[in-house]
Amino acid sequence: MSRFGTFSFAVVVAGLIQGCGSRAPEPSHPNKADIEAAERLFGHRLSSDGEVDWTNEEVQNEVRFLLRSYAQYANDHRGDSLTSVYMMKRADLLHGRGDHEAAIAQWLDVVEGFPKEDIAAEAIFRMGFVRETAMQDTVGALKAYAELVRLFPESPWTAQAEMSAQWLTFSEEKFIEALSEGR
């Protein structure tokens, strides 16, 4: 190798070594203990603050950490019994901070990932409930509730979905009639 070639090779190797040393560390893979500690911290905030200020930087950092941790754990531990639980908690956090579409997408991931488990029924119910209450999407809510009834006829969540759908389709006349009968 020529002197120039040897020098170039050394510069490239030195650059690679230096680049590797100065690179930000890879994000750690949170374990159950890390997640539980973060949940305790955030749970304490929820119980002590009453109404959480989702715009507060500290709250945002805690939520971001939990969201990343839940997603990372689910990706790293496919098939683990906690995976679906963490995915549901992730959806709840997304919903809590007002990101309803992302929460629905996460609940849909639960349904697709755990189609035979009762947690899928709960996820479908929550999709309908968020569409009904937070998004004021009656048609979307009714579709979710109907899908829950179709897929999980024996689930306790089905009874809730049927009741919710009944109230969504309850006419004003029936409401007045029900009030009159209650006298």
C-alpha positions in Angstrom: 0.0 0.0 0.0 1.3 3.5 -0.8 2.2 6.0 1.8 -0.9 8.0 0.8 -3.1 4.9 0.9 -1.8 4.0 4.4 -2.4 7.5 5.6 -6.0 7.6 4.2 -6.8 4.2 5.7 -5.5 5.5 9.1 -7.6 8.7 8.8 -10.8 6.6 8.0 -10.2 4.2 10.8 -9.5 7.0 13.3 -12.6 8.8 12.1 -14.7 5.7 12.6 -13.3 5.1 16.0 -13.8 8.7 17.0 -17.3 8.7 15.5 -18.3 5.6 17.4 -17.0 7.1 20.7 -18.8 10.4 20.3 -22.1 8.9 19.2 -25.0 9.2 21.6 -25.7 6.0 23.5 -28.4 3.8 22.1 -31.6 4.1 24.1 -31.8 1.5 26.8 -34.3 -1.3 26.6 -36.5 -0.8 29.6 -37.3 -3.7 31.8 -40.4 -4.4 33.9 -38.7 -2.7 37.0 -37.9 0.5 35.0 -41.5 0.7 33.7 -43.0 0.0 37.2 -40.9 2.8 38.7 -42.0 5.2 36.0 -45.6 4.2 36.5 -45.3 4.8 40.3 -43.9 8.2 39.7 -46.6 9.2 37.2 -49.3 7.5 39.3 -48.3 9.6 42.3 -48.6 12.7 40.1 -52.1 11.6 39.0 -53.3 11.0 42.5 -51.8 14.1 44.0 -52.5 16.7 41.2 -56.1 15.7 40.5 -56.1 17.4 37.1 -52.9 16.8 35.3 -51.4 19.6 33.2 -50.4 17.7 30.1 -48.5 20.8 28.8 -46.1 20.8 31.8 -42.6 19.8 30.7 -42.1 17.4 33.5 -45.4 15.6 32.8 -44.5 15.5 29.1 -41.1 13.9 29.9 -42.7 11.3 32.1 -45.3 10.5 29.5 -42.8 10.3 26.7 -40.6 8.0 28.7 -43.6 5.7 29.5 -44.8 5.8 25.9 -41.3 4.8 24.6 -40.9 2.2 27.3 -44.2 0.5 26.7 -43.5 0.4 22.9 -40.0 -0.8 23.3 -41.0 -3.5 25.8 -43.8 -4.7 23.5 -41.4 -4.8 20.5 -38.7 -6.6 22.5 -41.0 -9.1 24.3 -43.5 -10.3 21.7 -45.7 -13.0 23.2 -45.0 -11.9 26.8 -48.1 -11.7 29.0 -47.2 -8.0 29.8 -47.0 -6.9 26.2 -50.8 -6.5 25.7 -51.1 -4.8 29.1 -48.4 -2.3 28.3 -49.9 -1.7 24.9 -53.2 -0.9 26.6 -51.5 1.4 29.0 -49.8 3.1 26.1 -53.2 3.7 24.4 -54.6 5.1 27.7 -51.7 7.6 27.9 -52.2 8.6 24.3 -55.9 9.1 25.0 -55.1 11.0 28.2 -53.0 13.5 26.4 -55.6 14.0 23.8 -54.1 12.0 20.9 -57.3 10.0 20.3 -56.4 8.7 16.8 -53.0 7.4 18.1 -54.8 5.7 21.0 -57.3 4.1 18.6 -54.4 2.9 16.5 -52.7 1.4 19.5 -55.9 -0.4 20.6 -56.2 -1.7 17.1 -52.7 -3.1 17.4 -53.8 -4.9 20.6 -56.8 -6.4 18.7 -54.6 -7.5 15.8 -51.8 -8.9 18.1 -54.1 -10.7 20.6 -57.2 -11.5 18.6 -58.4 -14.4 20.7 -57.9 -12.8 24.1 -60.5 -10.9 26.1 -58.1 -7.9 26.1 -59.0 -7.5 22.4 -62.6 -7.1 23.4 -61.7 -4.4 25.9 -59.6 -2.6 23.2 -62.5 -2.6 20.8 -64.8 -1.3 23.5 -62.4 1.5 24.3 -62.1 2.4 20.6 -65.9 2.8 20.5 -66.0 4.7 23.8 -63.3 7.2 22.7 -65.1 7.7 19.3 -68.4 8.2 21.2 -67.2 10.5 24.0 -64.0 12.3 23.0 -64.5 12.4 19.2 -68.3 12.7 19.0 -68.2 10.1 16.2 -71.5 8.3 16.8 -71.2 6.2 13.6 -67.6 5.2 14.4 -68.6 4.3 17.9 -71.6 2.2 16.7 -69.3 0.4 14.2 -66.8 -0.5 17.0 -69.6 -1.7 19.3 -71.1 -3.8 16.5 -67.8 -5.3 15.8 -67.3 -6.2 19.4 -70.7 -7.9 19.6 -69.9 -9.8 16.4 -66.4 -11.0 17.5 -66.9 -11.4 21.2 -70.5 -12.2 21.9 -69.7 -13.8 25.3 -67.4 -11.0 26.6 -68.5 -8.8 29.5 -67.4 -5.9 27.3 -70.2 -6.9 24.8 -72.9 -6.1 27.4 -71.3 -2.6 27.9 -71.1 -2.1 24.1 -74.8 -3.1 23.6 -75.8 -0.7 26.4 -73.7 2.1 24.9 -75.1 1.5 21.4 -78.6 1.5 22.8 -78.1 5.0 24.4 -76.5 6.3 21.2 -79.5 5.3 19.2 -82.1 6.2 21.8 -84.6 8.6 20.4 -85.8 11.7 22.2 -89.3 10.3 22.1 -88.2 7.1 23.9 -86.3 9.2 26.4 -89.4 11.3 27.2 -91.5 8.1 27.4 -88.9 6.5 29.8 -89.0 9.6 32.0 -92.9 9.5 32.1 -92.9 5.8 33.1 -90.5 6.5 36.0 -93.1 8.6 37.8 
